[in-house]
Amino acid sequence: MEWPSFRGSPQLPQIEIFKYEFELNKNGVYYGCKVQGTLMSRLVNRSGFVERFGRTDGSNGWRNLYSAPLDQCDKYSFCGANMKCNIIDNSPNCVCLEGFVSRSSKNWRDGCVRRTPLDCKTGDIFRSYTGLKLPDTSGSRYNMTMSLAECKEMCSGNCSCTAYANSNINGSGCLLWFGELADMRKYNVAGQDIYIRMSSSKPERRDETGLRGKV
């Protein structure tokens, strides 16, 4: 199917010559793009960046259309589990999700753990987070026909389910996560909503600060 945009990669060029295609089925998930009237070149430079160049008919040179990773937060799971990565003053800032605390005060890559353990028998709640790149989906399950309400019901009924979200940016479909949540980042523009399972009890809060990664 043709895909208008990717919430998890807003840096992908929105250029008329590109027509993105997205495929999700029982065998896997992938995306590609068709290019019209343009020569394309892809390479990995000395710094390990993937770059995509384009040259249209009649032009005198190549144009850099896309480069990845965009920044440190673009690197896979740059922050630890249950953390979100955000760029502040050109430096990566790793912050525990609300309701989580740092596993280690010395090594932020160790990720975060829940402040209060889940208790499925007494009832948990789901907290919404907006504007995020959704976590790695290698251990998730999906259903393309479910509504968000049905998705919540399915996650609520499975004590191993830790989070849910729409699988499509148009507000349909269902993604379920099990276990820790990895490879999330915060976007000021774009991103998606995710609903993460939390304990319904309200323990005493403690201050949490972001942890700066060394570049």
Protein Blocks (a to p, Z undefined) as FASTA:
>chain_A
ZZfbdfklmmbccdfkbccdddddfkbccdddddehiacdddddfkopacdddddehiab
dcdfbdcdfblmlpghkbaehiacddeehiacddddehiacfbfklmmnopadfbdcdfk
nopaddddehiacddfklgccdfkbcfklmmmmmmmpmkbgbdcdfbfnopajdddedjd
ehiacdfegcidddddddfbdcdddddddddddZZ
